Every structure is written in C-alpha cells, then in structure tokens.
Amino acid sequence: TTSATITQPSEALNVVLGVTSIDCFNNATGTVSTTVSGGTTAYLYHWSNGSTTANITGLTAGTYTVTVTDAHGCITSGSGTITEQPGTHVCITGPDTLCQGATATYCLCPGIFAPGDVLEWTVSGGTIINGCCDTCITVRWNICDSGSVCLVIHRLNGCVATGCMKVVLKPVPSPA
C-alpha cells in the first residue's frame, strides 16, 4: 500500500478589507486595502474594477469586490463600499428681479453653513455694501440688465462648494 500525507494550512484563507471613503464630493480619492490571512502564500488578487494589486486607490463612490486566490487555488472574496461626502448645493435666497439702484439682502439658505466655513461672496452688476464674509450680504445694484450673486464655501476639510443666483435688473420707471 501507498500512503500520503496531506497538510492543510493552519488557518482558512480569509480577507479583511479596509476602506477609506472620498474626502470631497465628486473626487476620486477612495481606497480599499486588503489584509489576507491563512491559506498558502502567494496570493493573487482580482478586483471588480480589473485591478490585480492587493490595494486599490483613486476610487470613486461605489462597491469594489476582490477575489483572492492562494497558491493552492483556494478562493475567498470580500467587498468594500466607498462613499463620498454629499455635494453641497449652495442655495442663496433673495430677490431675483429688482430695479437699478435698489438695495437687497441675499443669504445662504439655512442648514448649509457649518462652523469653520469660510464664505466668499462675489457680485456682478452691483456692490456689496454690508456683510462681505457673513451668511447674509446687502447689495446695491448699479446697472440695468442682469447681474449675479455667487458664493463659494471653503469647508474645514478642504472641500469647496459653489452656487450662483441670477438677478434681473430693470430700469427705474420714468415718472409719468
């Protein structure tokens, strides 16, 4: 008779994923890393995005699945989901139709401002006369035709959100 000894790895093949989500809306900064244990080294990696490395970087939002195969053909898999910060729609309130020379107040909609945000207002067709860096500004409209009120929000985490509001500026009516 012939005898054979079959050895098993001391631990079953296993993969644990580490996920780093996207830092700002619409960026490709996500990562998924693997920690593989058990089975028999060397390991082969096949990701759902076609990558064949142990760790993947530069990812957009979504779920990424890896299949790990050890030296004896044993297989395990795992999935990680990359999330991203929600996009900040910059909402501006205030009148959108005025007469030339009018003064109006424009504000960032409630719930968007966070402590530490830096606000950068710009106006086309008018002059900011109060509140340059606050959640509300006062604008004196100088021209006829159209203008705009725009706001850039610089977040503490380095993200930037922007929004603009078009304003129609009518000529001052002539006395009858």
C-alpha positions in Angstrom: 0.0 0.0 0.0 1.0 3.5 -0.6 0.4 6.3 2.0 0.3 10.0 1.5 0.3 12.9 4.0 -2.0 15.8 3.2 -1.3 19.0 5.0 -3.8 21.8 5.4 -2.9 25.4 6.2 -3.3 26.2 9.8 -5.9 28.7 9.0 -8.5 29.0 6.3 -8.0 31.7 3.7 -9.5 35.0 4.7 -9.5 38.6 3.5 -10.4 41.7 5.5 -10.9 45.0 3.7 -10.1 48.5 4.9 -12.0 51.3 3.3 -11.2 55.0 3.1 -14.0 57.0 1.6 -13.9 60.0 -0.6 -12.9 63.3 1.1 -15.0 65.7 -1.0 -17.9 65.4 -3.4 -17.0 64.1 -6.8 -13.4 63.4 -6.0 -11.6 60.1 -6.8 -9.7 59.7 -3.5 -11.2 56.5 -2.1 -9.1 53.4 -1.3 -9.7 49.8 -0.4 -6.8 47.8 1.1 -6.6 44.1 1.9 -5.3 42.1 4.8 -5.1 38.4 3.9 -4.5 35.6 6.4 -4.5 31.8 6.2 -4.3 29.7 3.1 -1.0 29.3 1.4 1.1 32.2 0.2 1.5 33.7 -2.5 -1.8 35.4 -3.1 -3.4 36.6 -6.4 -5.9 39.5 -6.4 -8.6 40.2 -8.9 -10.8 43.3 -8.3 -14.2 44.0 -9.8 -12.6 47.1 -11.5 -9.9 44.9 -13.2 -7.0 45.7 -10.8 -4.8 42.9 -9.7 -2.9 44.5 -6.8 -3.5 44.0 -3.1 -4.8 47.6 -2.6 -6.6 49.9 -4.9 -6.6 53.7 -4.8 -8.0 56.7 -6.7 -11.5 55.3 -6.4 -14.9 57.0 -7.0 -18.0 56.1 -5.0 -19.2 52.5 -5.4 -18.7 48.9 -4.2 -15.5 47.1 -5.0 -15.2 43.3 -4.7 -11.9 41.4 -4.6 -11.3 37.7 -5.1 -8.2 36.4 -3.5 -6.7 33.1 -4.7 -3.9 31.3 -2.7 -1.1 29.2 -4.1 -3.2 26.0 -3.9 -6.2 27.5 -5.7 -8.3 28.2 -2.6 -10.6 31.3 -3.1 -12.1 33.9 -0.8 -13.7 37.2 -1.6 -14.8 40.4 0.1 -16.4 43.7 -0.8 -15.9 47.3 0.3 -18.1 50.3 -0.4 -16.6 53.7 -1.0 -18.9 56.6 0.0 -18.5 60.3 -0.6 -19.4 63.4 1.2 -22.7 64.7 -0.1 -22.4 67.5 -2.5 -23.4 70.9 -1.0 -25.8 72.6 -3.2 -25.3 76.3 -2.3 -28.7 77.8 -2.0 -29.0 81.6 -2.0 -32.2 83.4 -1.0 -33.1 86.9 -2.0 -35.0 88.8 -4.7 -34.2 87.8 -8.3 -35.8 90.8 -10.0 -35.1 94.4 -9.0 -34.9 97.9 -10.3 -31.5 99.5 -11.0 -30.2 101.3 -7.8 -32.2 99.1 -5.5 -30.6 97.5 -2.4 -31.4 93.9 -1.4 -30.2 91.3 1.1 -29.1 87.8 0.0 -28.5 85.0 2.4 -27.1 81.5 2.4 -30.1 79.1 2.9 -30.4 77.7 6.4 -28.7 74.5 7.3 -25.8 74.8 4.8 -23.3 76.8 6.9 -21.1 74.9 9.3 -18.8 76.4 12.0 -15.4 77.0 10.4 -16.7 77.5 6.9 -15.2 80.5 5.1 -17.7 82.3 2.8 -16.6 84.2 -0.3 -19.3 86.3 -1.9 -19.0 87.9 -5.3 -21.5 90.1 -7.1 -21.7 91.0 -10.8 -23.6 94.2 -11.6 -23.7 95.5 -8.0 -21.7 96.3 -5.0 -21.6 94.5 -1.6 -22.3 97.2 0.9 -22.6 95.1 4.0 -21.6 91.5 5.2 -18.8 90.5 2.9 -18.0 87.3 4.8 -21.2 86.6 6.7 -24.1 84.3 5.9 -26.0 87.3 4.5 -24.9 90.3 2.4 -26.5 93.5 1.3 -26.1 94.5 -2.3 -26.7 97.8 -4.1 -27.5 97.1 -7.8 -25.7 99.5 -10.1 -26.7 98.5 -13.6 -29.6 97.6 -15.8 -29.9 94.2 -17.5 -28.7 91.4 -15.3 -26.3 90.6 -12.5 -25.5 87.7 -10.3 -24.8 86.9 -6.7 -22.3 84.0 -6.2 -21.0 82.2 -3.1 -18.0 79.9 -2.6 -17.9 78.0 0.6 -14.5 76.7 1.7 -15.0 73.8 4.2 -12.6 72.9 7.0 -11.9 69.6 5.4 -10.7 71.3 2.2 -13.8 70.8 0.2 -15.3 73.7 -1.8 -19.0 74.3 -2.7 -20.2 76.9 -5.1 -23.5 78.4 -6.2 -24.9 81.5 -8.1 -28.2 83.3 -8.4 -29.0 85.3 -11.5 -30.7 88.7 -10.8 -32.7 90.6 -13.4 -32.2 94.3 -13.1 -34.9 96.6 -14.6 -34.5 100.3 -15.4 -36.0 102.7 -12.9 -39.5 103.6 -14.2 -39.8 107.1 -15.6 -42.3 109.5 -13.8 -45.5 109.8 -15.9 
